[in-house]
Amino acid sequence: MSLGAIVLGTIKPVVVRYCRARIGRRDGSFAVADLVARESLYAVLRALPEGDEPLLAVTYRIAAELVDEELDGAAGCPDSQLDVAALPVGEREVIVLRVLCGLTAEQTAEATGNAPSAVRLLQHRALEKLRKAAQVDGHVTRFGHGPVMETLSERG
């Protein structure tokens, strides 16, 4: 097995999940996201011999640049159940990488160039903002569920 095949096997799932999470579906499919993922993978393979930067950092940097170019300044993440588009860029990226891509705090730190403790702090802040936004947007009853689950006596 070639080095390129090993690298692609390692990073392809993360790149595809990242691109799909940020770009989402267009016309009912992930075709655009998958095209950006493919371009990102080719760019990573071309960039490998150039520097000493960790593979995950190179991969994230390239994928993020291509996704941002495709989104033309928009926050992205249209298919996400979480309203991460409202978060600041750093917090949004941590949530996308940790929650939607499944990276560990250490992997996210390596990709973004932060310390694992900074990643955890950004994640905590982002999740707290998302929780507050969900509480403001949706009325929560004293039983902890939203208006769809309210009893007639609670609607009063």
N, C-alpha and C positions, 0 to 999 in steps of 0.2 A: 504494500500500500504506500502511495506517495505521501510526501509531507503535505502537499496541497489538499489531498483527500482527507487526511487526518484533521487539518485545520478546518476545512469546510464542515466536516462531520461534527466538529466541536462547536463552532460558532453559528452554523446555519439556523438551528432551531431558535436561538436567542434573537438573531437578526430578523427572522421572519416574524416572530411574535412582536418584536419592537415595532417594526414597520406596520404590521396589521393593527396594533394597538393605537399608534399615533395617526395613521392615515385613515384607517377604517375601510368600510365597504363603499364602493362607488358603483352605481348601477347594479347593485345587488351582489357584487363579487369583490374579492380581494385582489383582482388583477393588477391594479395600479400599485398597491402595497407590495405585492410579490415582485413586480418589476423593479421597484426601488430596492427591495431586499437583494435581488440578484445583482443589481448594479453595485450595491454596497459590498457584497461578497467579492466581486471582481476587483473592486478598488482596494479591499483589504489584502487580497492576494498580491496585488501590485505593490502595496506599501510595505509588505513584510520585510524585505531585505534592507529597508532604508534606515531603521532606527532601533533604539533600545527600549522603546515604549512597550509596555505590556500588551499582549494580544487583545485582551478585553478592552483596554483603553483605546487602542487603534480602531477596533471594530466599532465601539460606541461612537467615537468621534466622527468616523466616516458615515455611519448610518444616520446619526443625528443631523449631520450637515445635509445629506441627500434628502432626508425626510423634511427638514425645514425648508429646503429649496422647493420641494414638491408642494408643500403646504402654503408657500408664499406668505409667511408671517403669521398664519393662523395657528392657534394652539393645538389643534388636532384632537384626537381621542373621541371621535363622534359616536362610536359604537359602545363606549364604556358605560357601565351602569353608574360609575362614579363620575361626578361632575369635576373632573380633574382639570378641565380647560380653564376654570376660574382661579386655579392656584398659580402662585409665582413659578417661574420657569424651573428653578432648582428643586422646589418641592414636587412639582408635576413630574419632572424627570425621575426623581427617586421613587415616586408612587408607580410610575409606568414600569420602571425596571424591577422594582421589588414585587409589586402586586400582579401586574399584567404579564411580565416576562418571567417571573419566578426566580430572580437572582437573589442570592444571599446579601446581607449587608456588606460583607467583605468583598464580594464580586462587584456590587454596585459601587463601593468605594474605589476599587481598582479601575472600574470603567470611567468614573467621573472625576477621579483624581482627588477625592476627599478622603478623610479618615473615616473608618467604620463608625466611630462615635458621632461624627457629623452627619453621616447618612441616617443613623437611627434618630437623631434629633430632628432632621428635616422630615423624616417619615412621621414622627410623632406630631410635629406641628401641622403637617398636611392632613393627617387623619383627624386631628382635633378640629381643623377648619371644616373638613368635610362633614364631621358629626354635627357641628354647629349649624352648618348650612342645611342639613337634613332636618334638624329640629325646627328651624325657622320656616322652612318651606312646607313641611308637613305637620299638621296638628297631631300631637301625640296624646292619647288619653291617659288617664291615671293608671290604666292597666298596661300601658306600654305599647299599645298598638295604634295604628293610624285610623283615620276617619272611616275607612271601608269596614273596619271591624267593630265600630262603635255599636252599642246597643241603643234602642230607641230612647231609653231613659237618659242616656249620656248626651244625646243630641239636644235635648231640652232647651 
